[in-house]
Amino acid sequence: MKDPHAVALGRKGGKARAKAQSASALSAIGRKGAAAREQELTAVERSKIARIAAKARWKKERKTE
């Protein structure tokens, strides 16, 4: 019989489940940080970041089929 606490921690079986849960928890934390950062930035700073991101996207090579 598996110990439910150990399974939740990913120590006995259920590793994939524990890993998936921890990934979703980390994503939730990341979203909170992104929202806090967004509130702190000025419109000019957001625009600058967006411009850099757009240049990076256009700089990537396109795959040809």
C-alpha positions in Angstrom: 0.0 0.0 0.0 1.3 3.4 -1.0 1.7 6.2 1.6 -0.5 9.0 0.2 1.8 11.7 1.6 4.8 10.1 -0.1 2.9 9.8 -3.3 2.0 13.5 -3.2 5.7 14.3 -2.7 6.6 12.0 -5.6 8.6 9.6 -3.5 6.7 6.4 -4.0 5.1 6.0 -7.4 3.0 8.8 -8.7 6.0 10.8 -9.7 4.5 12.1 -12.9 1.5 13.3 -11.0 3.5 15.0 -8.4 5.7 16.6 -11.1 2.6 17.9 -13.0 1.2 19.3 -9.8 4.4 21.1 -9.0 4.6 22.5 -12.5 1.1 24.0 -12.4 1.9 25.4 -8.9 5.0 27.1 -10.3 3.1 28.4 -13.3 0.6 30.0 -10.9 3.4 31.7 -9.0 4.9 32.9 -12.3 1.6 34.5 -13.3 1.4 36.4 -10.0 4.9 37.7 -10.6 4.1 38.8 -14.2 1.0 40.7 -13.0 3.1 42.5 -10.3 5.8 43.4 -12.9 3.1 44.7 -15.3 1.7 47.0 -12.7 5.2 48.4 -11.9 6.2 49.1 -15.5 5.5 52.4 -17.2 3.9 52.5 -20.7 7.2 53.5 -22.2 9.0 50.5 -20.6 6.3 48.1 -21.7 6.5 49.4 -25.2 10.3 49.0 -25.2 10.0 45.3 -24.0 7.3 44.6 -26.7 9.5 46.1 -29.4 12.5 43.9 -28.4 10.3 40.8 -28.3 8.9 41.6 -31.8 12.4 42.0 -33.2 13.4 38.7 -31.7 10.4 37.0 -33.2 11.1 38.4 -36.7 14.8 37.6 -36.5 14.1 33.9 -36.1 14.5 31.8 -39.3 11.3 30.5 -40.8 10.9 26.8 -41.5 10.3 26.0 -45.1 8.3 22.9 -46.0 
